[in-house]
């Protein structure tokens, strides 16, 4: 069954605003939300990269300390319903919406991190530029490969918006 990601229109607008602001550099943030079933993720909030985030032409790294405090704050404010569910970032001037090798490595790190508690993280890539950002949604999960090696399988997901 296909994967579906529900995301508030206000979050999409905030992502686009950040992407336009940093159009020639990668930028991004974190998503809070929940899985309503095995194929449907619901994003409820986006946490931006923070004031100490590192943005370059080919990479983005959030302000981890600030990001963690915001995740904790939102988790408790939601009554422990909304959890970390994934991330988003831009790929300026990209021709493809496929996750890069670095993106796949990041997904594997998230999945293997017990404190993330995200065995199926969502990743949304905004590809393009200020006039034409295109979203591409993915869900990652570990997949056993030959012998004892584990790889990351990324499954494309549809995106639907809702008013919050």
TIVO-2410 file (N, C-alpha, C; in nm, 3 decimals):
# residues 164
REC num residu      c1      c2      c3 atome chaine
REC   1      X   0.084  -0.118   0.000     N      A
REC   1      X   0.000   0.000   0.000    CA      A
REC   1      X   0.089   0.124   0.000     C      A
REC   2      X   0.055   0.226  -0.078     N      A
REC   2      X   0.137   0.348  -0.085    CA      A
REC   2      X   0.142   0.424   0.047     C      A
REC   3      X   0.251   0.495   0.067     N      A
REC   3      X   0.269   0.578   0.187    CA      A
REC   3      X   0.208   0.716   0.161     C      A
REC   4      X   0.152   0.775   0.266     N      A
REC   4      X   0.090   0.907   0.257    CA      A
REC   4      X   0.137   0.990   0.375     C      A
REC   5      X   0.173   1.114   0.349     N      A
REC   5      X   0.214   1.207   0.454    CA      A
REC   5      X   0.119   1.326   0.453     C      A
REC   6      X   0.048   1.345   0.564     N      A
REC   6      X  -0.037   1.462   0.582    CA      A
REC   6      X   0.046   1.571   0.648     C      A
REC   7      X   0.036   1.692   0.594     N      A
REC   7      X   0.116   1.803   0.646    CA      A
REC   7      X   0.032   1.931   0.646     C      A
REC   8      X   0.035   2.009   0.755     N      A
REC   8      X  -0.044   2.133   0.758    CA      A
REC   8      X   0.003   2.233   0.652     C      A
REC   9      X  -0.093   2.303   0.594     N      A
REC   9      X  -0.059   2.407   0.496    CA      A
REC   9      X   0.038   2.508   0.557     C      A
REC  10      X   0.020   2.540   0.685     N      A
REC  10      X   0.108   2.638   0.750    CA      A
REC  10      X   0.252   2.588   0.758     C      A
REC  11      X   0.272   2.459   0.772     N      A
REC  11      X   0.407   2.403   0.774    CA      A
REC  11      X   0.469   2.411   0.635     C      A
REC  12      X   0.391   2.379   0.533     N      A
REC  12      X   0.441   2.390   0.395    CA      A
REC  12      X   0.482   2.535   0.367     C      A
REC  13      X   0.400   2.631   0.409     N      A
REC  13      X   0.432   2.772   0.389    CA      A
REC  13      X   0.561   2.811   0.462     C      A
REC  14      X   0.579   2.761   0.585     N      A
REC  14      X   0.700   2.792   0.662    CA      A
REC  14      X   0.823   2.730   0.596     C      A
REC  15      X   0.810   2.609   0.543     N      A
REC  15      X   0.922   2.544   0.474    CA      A
REC  15      X   0.960   2.625   0.350     C      A
REC  16      X   0.861   2.666   0.272     N      A
REC  16      X   0.888   2.743   0.151    CA      A
REC  16      X   0.951   2.878   0.184     C      A
REC  17      X   0.904   2.943   0.289     N      A
REC  17      X   0.960   3.071   0.331    CA      A
REC  17      X   1.109   3.055   0.366     C      A
REC  18      X   1.142   2.951   0.441     N      A
REC  18      X   1.281   2.925   0.479    CA      A
REC  18      X   1.365   2.890   0.355     C      A
REC  19      X   1.307   2.809   0.266     N      A
REC  19      X   1.378   2.769   0.144    CA      A
REC  19      X   1.409   2.891   0.056     C      A
REC  20      X   1.315   2.983   0.046     N      A
REC  20      X   1.337   3.104  -0.035    CA      A
REC  20      X   1.440   3.194   0.031     C      A
REC  21      X   1.433   3.207   0.163     N      A
REC  21      X   1.531   3.289   0.235    CA      A
REC  21      X   1.674   3.240   0.212     C      A
REC  22      X   1.695   3.111   0.215     N      A
REC  22      X   1.829   3.052   0.201    CA      A
REC  22      X   1.847   2.988   0.063     C      A
REC  23      X   1.781   3.037  -0.041     N      A
REC  23      X   1.767   2.971  -0.170    CA      A
REC  23      X   1.893   2.911  -0.230     C      A
REC  24      X   2.009   2.971  -0.208     N      A
REC  24      X   2.131   2.917  -0.269    CA      A
REC  24      X   2.209   2.825  -0.175     C      A
REC  25      X   2.158   2.806  -0.053     N      A
REC  25      X   2.220   2.716   0.045    CA      A
REC  25      X   2.116   2.613   0.089     C      A
REC  26      X   2.164   2.499   0.137     N      A
REC  26      X   2.071   2.402   0.193    CA      A
REC  26      X   2.022   2.454   0.328     C      A
REC  27      X   1.895   2.431   0.353     N      A
REC  27      X   1.834   2.463   0.482    CA      A
REC  27      X   1.736   2.353   0.514     C      A
REC  28      X   1.682   2.354   0.634     N      A
REC  28      X   1.589   2.248   0.667    CA      A
REC  28      X   1.536   2.259   0.808     C      A
REC  29      X   1.480   2.149   0.855     N      A
REC  29      X   1.423   2.145   0.989    CA      A
REC  29      X   1.375   2.006   1.024     C      A
REC  30      X   1.303   1.999   1.134     N      A
REC  30      X   1.256   1.874   1.192    CA      A
REC  30      X   1.104   1.872   1.195     C      A
REC  31      X   1.048   1.753   1.184     N      A
REC  31      X   0.903   1.736   1.193    CA      A
REC  31      X   0.865   1.664   1.321     C      A
REC  32      X   0.754   1.709   1.378     N      A
REC  32      X   0.689   1.638   1.488    CA      A
REC  32      X   0.556   1.585   1.434     C      A
REC  33      X   0.510   1.474   1.488     N      A
REC  33      X   0.384   1.417   1.443    CA      A
REC  33      X   0.368   1.275   1.492     C      A
REC  34      X   0.293   1.197   1.416     N      A
REC  34      X   0.266   1.058   1.455    CA      A
REC  34      X   0.226   0.978   1.331     C      A
REC  35      X   0.233   0.847   1.344     N      A
REC  35      X   0.185   0.756   1.240    CA      A
REC  35      X   0.043   0.716   1.279     C      A
REC  36      X  -0.056   0.744   1.191     N      A
REC  36      X  -0.194   0.705   1.222    CA      A
REC  36      X  -0.218   0.558   1.190     C      A
REC  37      X  -0.141   0.504   1.097     N      A
REC  37      X  -0.132   0.359   1.073    CA      A
REC  37      X   0.001   0.334   1.003     C      A
REC  38      X   0.026   0.214   0.958     N      A
REC  38      X   0.159   0.182   0.905    CA      A
REC  38      X   0.193   0.255   0.777     C      A
REC  39      X   0.094   0.311   0.709     N      A
REC  39      X   0.120   0.378   0.582    CA      A
REC  39      X   0.089   0.527   0.581     C      A
REC  40      X   0.038   0.580   0.692     N      A
REC  40      X  -0.004   0.720   0.695    CA      A
REC  40      X   0.063   0.794   0.811     C      A
REC  41      X   0.148   0.892   0.775     N      A
REC  41      X   0.213   0.977   0.874    CA      A
REC  41      X   0.140   1.111   0.877     C      A
REC  42      X   0.127   1.167   0.997     N      A
REC  42      X   0.064   1.298   1.013    CA      A
REC  42      X   0.166   1.391   1.079     C      A
REC  43      X   0.206   1.493   1.006     N      A
REC  43      X   0.297   1.593   1.059    CA      A
REC  43      X   0.212   1.701   1.125     C      A
REC  44      X   0.250   1.740   1.245     N      A
REC  44      X   0.172   1.841   1.317    CA      A
REC  44      X   0.249   1.971   1.337     C      A
REC  45      X   0.382   1.963   1.331     N      A
REC  45      X   0.464   2.082   1.357    CA      A
REC  45      X   0.598   2.068   1.287     C      A
REC  46      X   0.652   2.183   1.247     N      A
REC  46      X   0.787   2.188   1.192    CA      A
REC  46      X   0.871   2.273   1.285     C      A
REC  47      X   0.990   2.224   1.317     N      A
REC  47      X   1.087   2.299   1.396    CA      A
REC  47      X   1.198   2.341   1.301     C      A
REC  48      X   1.223   2.472   1.291     N      A
REC  48      X   1.326   2.517   1.197    CA      A
REC  48      X   1.465   2.478   1.246     C      A
REC  49      X   1.565   2.506   1.167     N      A
REC  49      X   1.701   2.463   1.197    CA      A
REC  49      X   1.768   2.530   1.315     C      A
REC  50      X   1.715   2.642   1.360     N      A
REC  50      X   1.773   2.712   1.474    CA      A
REC  50      X   1.878   2.814   1.433     C      A
REC  51      X   1.907   2.905   1.523     N      A
REC  51      X   1.997   3.017   1.492    CA      A
REC  51      X   2.142   2.974   1.473     C      A
REC  52      X   2.181   2.861   1.527     N      A
REC  52      X   2.319   2.814   1.511    CA      A
REC  52      X   2.332   2.704   1.405     C      A
REC  53      X   2.231   2.688   1.320     N      A
REC  53      X   2.237   2.588   1.213    CA      A
REC  53      X   2.349   2.625   1.115     C      A
REC  54      X   2.406   2.522   1.053     N      A
REC  54      X   2.509   2.541   0.952    CA      A
REC  54      X   2.449   2.513   0.815     C      A
REC  55      X   2.456   2.612   0.728     N      A
REC  55      X   2.401   2.600   0.593    CA      A
REC  55      X   2.512   2.625   0.493     C      A
REC  56      X   2.532   2.529   0.402     N      A
REC  56      X   2.629   2.546   0.294    CA      A
REC  56      X   2.561   2.511   0.163     C      A
REC  57      X   2.634   2.524   0.056     N      A
REC  57      X   2.579   2.493  -0.076    CA      A
REC  57      X   2.536   2.346  -0.086     C      A
REC  58      X   2.608   2.257  -0.016     N      A
REC  58      X   2.581   2.113  -0.030    CA      A
REC  58      X   2.544   2.041   0.099     C      A
REC  59      X   2.520   2.115   0.206     N      A
REC  59      X   2.484   2.046   0.330    CA      A
REC  59      X   2.409   2.139   0.426     C      A
REC  60      X   2.340   2.075   0.516     N      A
REC  60      X   2.266   2.145   0.621    CA      A
REC  60      X   2.281   2.066   0.750     C      A
REC  61      X   2.311   2.136   0.857     N      A
REC  61      X   2.319   2.073   0.989    CA      A
REC  61      X   2.248   2.164   1.087     C      A
REC  62      X   2.142   2.114   1.153     N      A
REC  62      X   2.067   2.199   1.245    CA      A
REC  62      X   2.145   2.228   1.372     C      A
REC  63      X   2.096   2.324   1.446     N      A
REC  63      X   2.146   2.355   1.579    CA      A
REC  63      X   2.089   2.245   1.670     C      A
REC  64      X   2.167   2.140   1.691     N      A
REC  64      X   2.119   2.018   1.758    CA      A
REC  64      X   2.067   2.042   1.900     C      A
REC  65      X   2.137   2.123   1.977     N      A
REC  65      X   2.095   2.147   2.115    CA      A
REC  65      X   1.959   2.216   2.119     C      A
REC  66      X   1.944   2.321   2.038     N      A
REC  66      X   1.818   2.394   2.031    CA      A
REC  66      X   1.708   2.304   1.977     C      A
REC  67      X   1.739   2.228   1.871     N      A
REC  67      X   1.642   2.138   1.811    CA      A
REC  67      X   1.590   2.036   1.914     C      A
REC  68      X   1.680   1.978   1.991     N      A
REC  68      X   1.639   1.880   2.092    CA      A
REC  68      X   1.549   1.943   2.199     C      A
REC  69      X   1.583   2.064   2.240     N      A
REC  69      X   1.499   2.130   2.341    CA      A
REC  69      X   1.359   2.159   2.285     C      A
REC  70      X   1.350   2.195   2.158     N      A
REC  70      X   1.220   2.219   2.095    CA      A
REC  70      X   1.140   2.090   2.077     C      A
REC  71      X   1.209   1.982   2.043     N      A
REC  71      X   1.142   1.852   2.031    CA      A
REC  71      X   1.084   1.813   2.167     C      A
REC  72      X   1.165   1.825   2.271     N      A
REC  72      X   1.119   1.791   2.406    CA      A
REC  72      X   1.000   1.878   2.448     C      A
REC  73      X   1.011   2.007   2.421     N      A
REC  73      X   0.903   2.100   2.458    CA      A
REC  73      X   0.773   2.064   2.389     C      A
REC  74      X   0.779   2.040   2.257     N      A
REC  74      X   0.657   2.009   2.183    CA      A
REC  74      X   0.601   1.872   2.223     C      A
REC  75      X   0.688   1.777   2.248     N      A
REC  75      X   0.645   1.643   2.291    CA      A
REC  75      X   0.561   1.653   2.419     C      A
REC  76      X   0.610   1.726   2.517     N      A
REC  76      X   0.538   1.741   2.643    CA      A
REC  76      X   0.412   1.825   2.626     C      A
REC  77      X   0.419   1.930   2.545     N      A
REC  77      X   0.301   2.016   2.521    CA      A
REC  77      X   0.189   1.941   2.450     C      A
REC  78      X   0.224   1.839   2.372     N      A
REC  78      X   0.123   1.762   2.299    CA      A
REC  78      X   0.065   1.648   2.383     C      A
REC  79      X   0.104   1.641   2.508     N      A
REC  79      X   0.058   1.531   2.592    CA      A
REC  79      X   0.126   1.400   2.556     C      A
REC  80      X   0.248   1.412   2.505     N      A
REC  80      X   0.330   1.296   2.465    CA      A
REC  80      X   0.269   1.219   2.348     C      A
REC  81      X   0.196   1.290   2.263     N      A
REC  81      X   0.137   1.228   2.144    CA      A
REC  81      X   0.227   1.251   2.023     C      A
REC  82      X   0.266   1.376   2.002     N      A
REC  82      X   0.353   1.409   1.888    CA      A
REC  82      X   0.497   1.378   1.923     C      A
REC  83      X   0.561   1.301   1.838     N      A
REC  83      X   0.701   1.267   1.858    CA      A
REC  83      X   0.781   1.311   1.736     C      A
REC  84      X   0.911   1.302   1.747     N      A
REC  84      X   0.996   1.326   1.631    CA      A
REC  84      X   0.957   1.224   1.524     C      A
REC  85      X   0.931   1.273   1.404     N      A
REC  85      X   0.886   1.183   1.297    CA      A
REC  85      X   0.976   1.191   1.173     C      A
REC  86      X   1.062   1.293   1.166     N      A
REC  86      X   1.151   1.303   1.051    CA      A
REC  86      X   1.201   1.444   1.029     C      A
REC  87      X   1.256   1.465   0.910     N      A
REC  87      X   1.321   1.590   0.876    CA      A
REC  87      X   1.285   1.635   0.735     C      A
REC  88      X   1.323   1.757   0.707     N      A
REC  88      X   1.314   1.809   0.571    CA      A
REC  88      X   1.437   1.894   0.546     C      A
REC  89      X   1.475   1.907   0.421     N      A
REC  89      X   1.580   2.000   0.382    CA      A
REC  89      X   1.572   2.026   0.233     C      A
REC  90      X   1.646   2.126   0.190     N      A
REC  90      X   1.643   2.165   0.049    CA      A
REC  90      X   1.762   2.106  -0.025     C      A
REC  91      X   1.742   2.090  -0.154     N      A
REC  91      X   1.848   2.058  -0.249    CA      A
REC  91      X   1.842   2.166  -0.358     C      A
REC  92      X   1.912   2.280  -0.337     N      A
REC  92      X   1.904   2.389  -0.434    CA      A
REC  92      X   1.951   2.345  -0.573     C      A
REC  93      X   1.873   2.383  -0.673     N      A
REC  93      X   1.903   2.357  -0.814    CA      A
REC  93      X   1.913   2.208  -0.848     C      A
REC  94      X   1.858   2.121  -0.765     N      A
REC  94      X   1.864   1.977  -0.793    CA      A
REC  94      X   1.771   1.942  -0.908     C      A
REC  95      X   1.814   1.846  -0.987     N      A
REC  95      X   1.734   1.798  -1.099    CA      A
REC  95      X   1.649   1.678  -1.059     C      A
REC  96      X   1.688   1.611  -0.951     N      A
REC  96      X   1.620   1.491  -0.905    CA      A
REC  96      X   1.573   1.510  -0.762     C      A
REC  97      X   1.462   1.448  -0.728     N      A
REC  97      X   1.411   1.452  -0.592    CA      A
REC  97      X   1.448   1.329  -0.512     C      A
REC  98      X   1.539   1.248  -0.566     N      A
REC  98      X   1.581   1.128  -0.496    CA      A
REC  98      X   1.675   1.162  -0.381     C      A
REC  99      X   1.667   1.084  -0.271     N      A
REC  99      X   1.760   1.107  -0.160    CA      A
REC  99      X   1.904   1.080  -0.203     C      A
REC 100      X   1.994   1.166  -0.160     N      A
REC 100      X   2.136   1.147  -0.190    CA      A
REC 100      X   2.193   1.038  -0.101     C      A
REC 101      X   2.318   1.001  -0.128     N      A
REC 101      X   2.387   0.905  -0.044    CA      A
REC 101      X   2.393   0.956   0.100     C      A
REC 102      X   2.419   1.085   0.116     N      A
REC 102      X   2.423   1.146   0.249    CA      A
REC 102      X   2.286   1.139   0.317     C      A
REC 103      X   2.180   1.162   0.241     N      A
REC 103      X   2.044   1.153   0.296    CA      A
REC 103      X   2.015   1.011   0.346     C      A
REC 104      X   2.056   0.912   0.269     N      A
REC 104      X   2.034   0.772   0.308    CA      A
REC 104      X   2.114   0.737   0.433     C      A
REC 105      X   2.235   0.788   0.440     N      A
REC 105      X   2.318   0.765   0.560    CA      A
REC 105      X   2.253   0.830   0.681     C      A
REC 106      X   2.197   0.949   0.664     N      A
REC 106      X   2.127   1.019   0.772    CA      A
REC 106      X   2.006   0.938   0.818     C      A
REC 107      X   1.928   0.886   0.724     N      A
REC 107      X   1.812   0.804   0.759    CA      A
REC 107      X   1.855   0.681   0.839     C      A
REC 108      X   1.963   0.618   0.797     N      A
REC 108      X   2.013   0.499   0.867    CA      A
REC 108      X   2.053   0.535   1.010     C      A
REC 109      X   2.118   0.650   1.027     N      A
REC 109      X   2.157   0.695   1.161    CA      A
REC 109      X   2.035   0.720   1.248     C      A
REC 110      X   1.933   0.783   1.192     N      A
REC 110      X   1.809   0.809   1.267    CA      A
REC 110      X   1.744   0.677   1.309     C      A
REC 111      X   1.732   0.585   1.215     N      A
REC 111      X   1.667   0.457   1.244    CA      A
REC 111      X   1.741   0.381   1.353     C      A
REC 112      X   1.872   0.384   1.348     N      A
REC 112      X   1.953   0.309   1.445    CA      A
REC 112      X   1.969   0.381   1.579     C      A
REC 113      X   1.924   0.504   1.588     N      A
REC 113      X   1.938   0.581   1.710    CA      A
REC 113      X   1.820   0.555   1.804     C      A
REC 114      X   1.843   0.486   1.917     N      A
REC 114      X   1.731   0.455   2.008    CA      A
REC 114      X   1.659   0.579   2.059     C      A
REC 115      X   1.734   0.688   2.083     N      A
REC 115      X   1.670   0.808   2.136    CA      A
REC 115      X   1.577   0.876   2.035     C      A
REC 116      X   1.597   0.851   1.906     N      A
REC 116      X   1.508   0.909   1.804    CA      A
REC 116      X   1.372   0.839   1.803     C      A
REC 117      X   1.370   0.713   1.838     N      A
REC 117      X   1.247   0.633   1.836    CA      A
REC 117      X   1.171   0.651   1.705     C      A
REC 118      X   1.244   0.640   1.594     N      A
REC 118      X   1.184   0.660   1.462    CA      A
REC 118      X   1.231   0.550   1.366     C      A
REC 119      X   1.169   0.432   1.374     N      A
REC 119      X   1.211   0.323   1.285    CA      A
REC 119      X   1.175   0.345   1.138     C      A
REC 120      X   1.084   0.441   1.112     N      A
REC 120      X   1.043   0.476   0.975    CA      A
REC 120      X   1.040   0.628   0.960     C      A
REC 121      X   1.156   0.692   0.959     N      A
REC 121      X   1.154   0.839   0.952    CA      A
REC 121      X   1.107   0.891   0.815     C      A
REC 122      X   1.038   1.002   0.823     N      A
REC 122      X   0.993   1.075   0.705    CA      A
REC 122      X   1.104   1.170   0.664     C      A
REC 123      X   1.127   1.185   0.534     N      A
REC 123      X   1.220   1.286   0.484    CA      A
REC 123      X   1.153   1.354   0.364     C      A
REC 124      X   1.141   1.486   0.374     N      A
REC 124      X   1.088   1.562   0.261    CA      A
REC 124      X   1.202   1.648   0.207     C      A
REC 125      X   1.226   1.636   0.078     N      A
REC 125      X   1.327   1.715   0.008    CA      A
REC 125      X   1.255   1.820  -0.076     C      A
REC 126      X   1.295   1.945  -0.060     N      A
REC 126      X   1.247   2.051  -0.148    CA      A
REC 126      X   1.357   2.074  -0.250     C      A
REC 127      X   1.328   2.047  -0.375     N      A
REC 127      X   1.428   2.058  -0.480    CA      A
REC 127      X   1.390   2.169  -0.577     C      A
REC 128      X   1.491   2.241  -0.626     N      A
REC 128      X   1.466   2.347  -0.722    CA      A
REC 128      X   1.527   2.477  -0.679     C      A
REC 129      X   1.444   2.580  -0.676     N      A
REC 129      X   1.491   2.713  -0.642    CA      A
REC 129      X   1.377   2.803  -0.601     C      A
REC 130      X   1.406   2.932  -0.578     N      A
REC 130      X   1.309   3.025  -0.522    CA      A
REC 130      X   1.175   3.031  -0.595     C      A
REC 131      X   1.176   3.012  -0.723     N      A
REC 131      X   1.052   3.022  -0.801    CA      A
REC 131      X   0.982   2.888  -0.822     C      A
REC 132      X   1.051   2.778  -0.790     N      A
REC 132      X   0.992   2.648  -0.826    CA      A
REC 132      X   1.033   2.533  -0.733     C      A
REC 133      X   1.022   2.552  -0.602     N      A
REC 133      X   1.053   2.444  -0.510    CA      A
REC 133      X   0.952   2.331  -0.527     C      A
REC 134      X   1.001   2.209  -0.545     N      A
REC 134      X   0.915   2.092  -0.562    CA      A
REC 134      X   0.940   1.995  -0.447     C      A
REC 135      X   0.834   1.955  -0.373     N      A
REC 135      X   0.853   1.862  -0.261    CA      A
REC 135      X   0.858   1.716  -0.309     C      A
REC 136      X   0.945   1.640  -0.246     N      A
REC 136      X   0.956   1.496  -0.271    CA      A
REC 136      X   0.963   1.429  -0.135     C      A
REC 137      X   0.866   1.343  -0.106     N      A
REC 137      X   0.857   1.280   0.025    CA      A
REC 137      X   0.903   1.135   0.020     C      A
REC 138      X   0.973   1.095   0.126     N      A
REC 138      X   1.028   0.960   0.136    CA      A
REC 138      X   1.008   0.909   0.278     C      A
REC 139      X   0.999   0.778   0.289     N      A
REC 139      X   0.998   0.711   0.418    CA      A
REC 139      X   1.110   0.609   0.415     C      A
REC 140      X   1.196   0.613   0.517     N      A
REC 140      X   1.309   0.521   0.522    CA      A
REC 140      X   1.284   0.407   0.618     C      A
REC 141      X   1.345   0.295   0.588     N      A
REC 141      X   1.343   0.182   0.682    CA      A
REC 141      X   1.463   0.093   0.650     C      A
REC 142      X   1.509   0.021   0.752     N      A
REC 142      X   1.621  -0.070   0.732    CA      A
REC 142      X   1.574  -0.191   0.654     C      A
REC 143      X   1.659  -0.237   0.567     N      A
REC 143      X   1.631  -0.355   0.486    CA      A
REC 143      X   1.754  -0.444   0.491     C      A
REC 144      X   1.735  -0.568   0.532     N      A
REC 144      X   1.848  -0.660   0.537    CA      A
REC 144      X   1.891  -0.696   0.395     C      A
REC 145      X   2.019  -0.682   0.372     N      A
REC 145      X   2.075  -0.718   0.242    CA      A
REC 145      X   2.154  -0.847   0.259     C      A
REC 146      X   2.231  -0.881   0.161     N      A
REC 146      X   2.309  -1.005   0.164    CA      A
REC 146      X   2.386  -1.019   0.294     C      A
REC 147      X   2.386  -1.139   0.345     N      A
REC 147      X   2.455  -1.173   0.469    CA      A
REC 147      X   2.401  -1.089   0.585     C      A
REC 148      X   2.488  -1.017   0.653     N      A
REC 148      X   2.445  -0.943   0.771    CA      A
REC 148      X   2.438  -0.792   0.749     C      A
REC 149      X   2.452  -0.748   0.626     N      A
REC 149      X   2.454  -0.606   0.597    CA      A
REC 149      X   2.313  -0.550   0.592     C      A
REC 150      X   2.297  -0.431   0.650     N      A
REC 150      X   2.169  -0.363   0.645    CA      A
REC 150      X   2.183  -0.239   0.558     C      A
REC 151      X   2.087  -0.218   0.473     N      A
REC 151      X   2.082  -0.097   0.393    CA      A
REC 151      X   1.955  -0.021   0.427     C      A
REC 152      X   1.942   0.095   0.370     N      A
REC 152      X   1.822   0.175   0.390    CA      A
REC 152      X   1.740   0.170   0.263     C      A
REC 153      X   1.615   0.134   0.281     N      A
REC 153      X   1.522   0.136   0.170    CA      A
REC 153      X   1.441   0.264   0.182     C      A
REC 154      X   1.431   0.340   0.074     N      A
REC 154      X   1.349   0.461   0.075    CA      A
REC 154      X   1.229   0.438  -0.016     C      A
REC 155      X   1.112   0.465   0.039     N      A
REC 155      X   0.987   0.448  -0.034    CA      A
REC 155      X   0.926   0.586  -0.055     C      A
REC 156      X   0.892   0.616  -0.180     N      A
REC 156      X   0.828   0.744  -0.211    CA      A
REC 156      X   0.692   0.750  -0.142     C      A
REC 157      X   0.655   0.868  -0.100     N      A
REC 157      X   0.527   0.891  -0.034    CA      A
REC 157      X   0.455   1.008  -0.099     C      A
REC 158      X   0.324   0.999  -0.101     N      A
REC 158      X   0.242   1.111  -0.148    CA      A
REC 158      X   0.228   1.211  -0.034     C      A
REC 159      X   0.209   1.337  -0.071     N      A
REC 159      X   0.190   1.443   0.027    CA      A
REC 159      X   0.049   1.501   0.009     C      A
REC 160      X  -0.023   1.515   0.119     N      A
REC 160      X  -0.151   1.584   0.120    CA      A
REC 160      X  -0.146   1.689   0.229     C      A
REC 161      X  -0.207   1.803   0.203     N      A
REC 161      X  -0.207   1.911   0.301    CA      A
REC 161      X  -0.343   1.921   0.371     C      A
REC 162      X  -0.337   1.981   0.489     N      A
REC 162      X  -0.460   2.008   0.564    CA      A
REC 162      X  -0.447   2.141   0.635     C      A
REC 163      X  -0.561   2.202   0.665     N      A
REC 163      X  -0.561   2.327   0.741    CA      A
REC 163      X  -0.552   2.294   0.890     C      A
REC 164      X  -0.463   2.364   0.960     N      A
REC 164      X  -0.449   2.334   1.103    CA      A
REC 164      X  -0.515   2.441   1.188     C      A
***
